[in-house]
């Protein structure tokens, strides 16, 4: 886990490094369920912005995650608000 809001601007904050994800899941007696990734843009001197994984930079992030996850056997399903992690 990490910070999503920063109150300073650093030279290493580029458009690419400001893209991030938040992991979310439901915790039940059976374990983790409904695991998903939420695409975001970190806030620099402003609030965090949630990104649709089907639009613009959110779609770019979703495509990268899908590409990097496939060789590991992790299947992702891109939805309107989040990326679902399908059990293998």
BAFI-3210 file (N, C-alpha, C; in Angstrom, 3 decimals, decimal comma, padded with zeros to 6 digits):
// residues 88
n [1|2|3|4|5|6|7|8|9|10|11|12|13|14|15|16|17|18|19|20|21|22|23|24|25|26|27|28|29|30|31|32|33|34|35|36|37|38|39|40|41|42|43|44|45|46|47|48|49|50|51|52|53|54|55|56|57|58|59|60|61|62|63|64|65|66|67|68|69|70|71|72|73|74|75|76|77|78|79|80|81|82|83|84|85|86|87|88]
n.u [000,852|000,363|000,963|-001,477|-001,936|-000,200|001,543|003,382|005,459|007,445|010,418|010,318|007,677|005,859|003,571|003,149|004,053|002,192|-000,032|-001,835|-002,946|-005,601|-006,085|-008,891|-011,140|-013,574|-013,750|-014,400|-015,700|-014,941|-012,721|-010,916|-012,994|-014,511|-012,346|-010,666|-009,249|-008,766|-008,434|-006,448|-005,427|-002,805|-002,991|-001,551|-001,005|-003,748|-006,904|-007,174|-007,874|-010,278|-010,131|-011,799|-011,531|-012,086|-011,752|-009,632|-006,704|-007,106|-007,862|-005,491|-003,867|-005,264|-004,900|-002,131|-001,865|-003,336|-001,793|000,676|-000,140|-001,075|001,067|001,572|-000,520|-002,760|-005,972|-007,725|-010,660|-011,980|-014,043|-016,670|-016,120|-014,023|-011,332|-011,746|-010,385|-010,063|-010,592|-008,137]
n.v [-001,166|002,311|005,869|008,109|010,738|013,720|016,518|018,018|018,763|016,686|016,049|013,480|012,861|012,003|011,910|009,203|008,003|008,902|007,391|004,791|001,966|000,759|-001,859|-003,824|-005,771|-008,132|-009,347|-012,412|-015,177|-017,323|-016,427|-014,198|-012,405|-011,204|-009,731|-006,875|-004,315|-000,879|001,742|004,653|008,114|009,627|012,226|015,348|018,059|018,143|016,323|012,686|011,002|008,899|006,579|005,517|002,208|001,748|003,941|006,321|007,232|005,449|003,161|002,625|001,955|-000,303|-002,016|-002,399|-003,676|-006,015|-007,167|-007,607|-009,348|-011,686|-013,612|-014,599|-016,125|-014,897|-013,837|-011,077|-009,054|-006,401|-003,969|-001,469|000,227|-000,915|-003,345|-006,661|-009,425|-012,524|-015,716|-018,301]
n.w [000,000|-000,482|-000,626|-002,004|-002,317|-002,647|-001,342|-002,606|-005,447|-007,267|-009,210|-010,309|-010,644|-013,161|-015,935|-016,386|-013,973|-012,195|-012,599|-011,135|-009,156|-007,056|-004,876|-004,210|-002,269|-001,074|002,166|003,448|005,412|003,920|002,630|000,411|-001,793|-004,816|-005,930|-007,090|-009,190|-009,034|-011,153|-010,917|-010,679|-009,119|-006,674|-006,962|-005,210|-005,118|-005,326|-005,442|-008,473|-009,747|-012,411|-015,324|-016,401|-018,998|-020,539|-022,097|-020,359|-018,279|-019,660|-020,983|-018,811|-017,878|-020,079|-019,988|-017,481|-017,995|-020,034|-018,666|-016,673|-017,873|-018,634|-016,125|-015,508|-014,558|-014,930|-016,130|-016,088|-017,708|-016,485|-016,235|-014,070|-012,653|-012,630|-012,766|-011,023|-012,088|-010,658|-010,803]
ca.u [000,000|001,160|000,265|-002,102|-002,045|001,069|001,415|004,555|005,722|008,814|010,785|010,019|006,240|005,530|002,207|003,137|004,213|001,001|-001,054|-001,679|-004,143|-005,963|-006,637|-010,083|-011,711|-014,459|-013,188|-015,476|-015,224|-014,361|-011,501|-011,116|-013,935|-014,740|-011,080|-010,679|-008,271|-009,388|-007,445|-006,462|-004,337|-002,481|-003,209|-000,425|-001,657|-005,167|-007,446|-006,981|-008,923|-010,534|-010,158|-012,533|-010,605|-012,519|-011,587|-008,401|-005,534|-007,522|-007,818|-004,068|-003,408|-005,903|-004,238|-000,808|-002,063|-003,774|-000,624|001,667|-000,722|-001,329|002,103|001,563|-001,725|-003,804|-006,934|-008,412|-011,824|-012,146|-015,420|-016,873|-015,536|-012,863|-010,817|-011,960|-009,359|-010,773|-009,841|-007,552]
ca.v [000,000|003,524|007,152|008,501|012,191|014,359|017,970|018,624|018,305|016,195|015,863|012,133|012,727|012,179|011,440|007,744|007,596|009,291|006,344|003,758|001,160|000,425|-003,204|-003,895|-007,117|-008,416|-010,365|-013,236|-016,361|-018,222|-015,816|-013,019|-012,527|-009,984|-009,001|-005,957|-003,230|000,396|002,620|006,001|009,056|010,202|013,657|016,218|019,322|017,998|015,018|011,498|010,887|007,538|006,514|004,395|001,337|001,631|005,224|007,099|006,733|004,269|002,036|002,327|001,254|-001,625|-002,821|-002,752|-004,676|-007,256|-007,721|-008,070|-010,401|-012,903|-014,646|-015,127|-016,927|-014,103|-013,338|-009,849|-008,662|-004,958|-003,516|-000,029|000,963|-001,600|-004,517|-007,843|-010,460|-013,814|-016,806|-019,263]
ca.w [000,000|-000,550|-000,625|-003,261|-002,346|-002,329|-001,220|-003,228|-006,809|-007,373|-010,619|-010,795|-010,898|-014,569|-016,215|-016,229|-012,579|-011,434|-012,788|-010,124|-008,919|-005,685|-004,785|-003,372|-002,184|000,043|003,044|004,001|006,133|002,922|002,096|-000,422|-002,900|-005,573|-006,010|-008,218|-009,249|-009,383|-011,783|-010,349|-010,922|-007,821|-006,544|-006,642|-004,850|-005,427|-004,950|-006,278|-009,487|-010,218|-013,873|-015,897|-017,128|-020,395|-021,219|-022,110|-019,641|-017,516|-020,597|-021,193|-017,611|-017,893|-021,113|-019,468|-016,429|-018,634|-020,735|-017,702|-015,841|-018,653|-018,501|-014,759|-015,362|-013,911|-015,917|-015,728|-016,872|-017,601|-016,338|-016,372|-012,942|-012,080|-013,331|-011,918|-011,063|-012,137|-010,015|-011,745]
c.u [000,897|000,305|-000,337|-002,202|-000,713|000,872|002,648|004,699|007,190|009,138|010,446|008,526|005,973|004,086|002,120|003,222|003,025|-000,141|-000,790|-002,966|-004,361|-006,569|-007,812|-010,609|-012,672|-013,821|-014,350|-014,862|-014,548|-013,050|-011,818|-012,077|-014,051|-013,478|-011,085|-009,592|-009,001|-008,293|-007,591|-005,308|-004,062|-002,712|-001,924|-001,029|-003,141|-005,630|-007,053|-008,145|-009,068|-010,686|-010,992|-011,544|-011,007|-012,308|-010,166|-007,266|-005,871|-007,474|-006,373|-003,506|-003,983|-005,236|-002,854|-000,921|-002,458|-002,599|000,393|001,167|-000,863|-000,228|002,156|000,334|-002,856|-004,705|-007,657|-009,598|-012,055|-013,626|-015,503|-016,164|-014,263|-012,462|-010,956|-010,823|-010,103|-009,945|-009,317|-007,754]
c.v [001,227|004,765|007,431|010,015|012,777|015,866|018,687|018,065|017,917|015,945|014,475|011,893|013,052|011,724|009,931|007,327|008,002|008,298|005,236|002,951|001,011|-000,972|-003,173|-005,321|-007,175|-009,534|-011,104|-014,404|-017,342|-017,685|-014,566|-013,322|-011,173|-009,110|-008,122|-004,894|-001,974|001,309|004,031|006,825|009,700|011,704|014,367|017,594|019,295|016,602|013,903|011,439|009,424|007,585|005,322|003,519|001,123|002,918|005,763|006,467|005,549|003,027|001,644|001,540|-000,153|-002,548|-003,280|-003,831|-006,029|-007,949|-008,302|-009,248|-011,729|-013,956|-015,281|-015,992|-016,204|-013,495|-012,123|-009,599|-007,177|-004,616|-002,010|000,770|000,356|-002,770|-005,704|-008,827|-011,776|-014,884|-017,785|-020,678]
c.w [000,000|-000,519|-001,995|-003,392|-001,888|-002,281|-001,745|-004,640|-006,879|-008,842|-011,168|-010,969|-012,363|-014,759|-015,997|-014,763|-011,716|-011,623|-011,784|-010,008|-007,424|-005,735|-003,823|-003,391|-001,018|000,857|003,700|004,780|005,183|002,343|001,302|-001,553|-003,585|-005,620|-007,258|-008,065|-009,715|-009,917|-011,221|-010,899|-009,565|-007,832|-006,182|-006,451|-005,212|-005,083|-005,920|-007,263|-009,882|-011,728|-014,315|-016,661|-018,582|-021,186|-021,050|-021,303|-018,733|-018,388|-020,901|-020,014|-017,557|-018,912|-020,644|-018,400|-017,004|-019,316|-019,758|-016,855|-016,573|-018,505|-017,114|-014,485|-014,658|-014,975|-015,345|-016,645|-016,642|-017,565|-016,458|-015,285|-012,374|-012,960|-012,385|-012,122|-010,985|-011,466|-011,064|-011,285]
res [x|x|x|x|x|x|x|x|x|x|x|x|x|x|x|x|x|x|x|x|x|x|x|x|x|x|x|x|x|x|x|x|x|x|x|x|x|x|x|x|x|x|x|x|x|x|x|x|x|x|x|x|x|x|x|x|x|x|x|x|x|x|x|x|x|x|x|x|x|x|x|x|x|x|x|x|x|x|x|x|x|x|x|x|x|x|x|x]
***
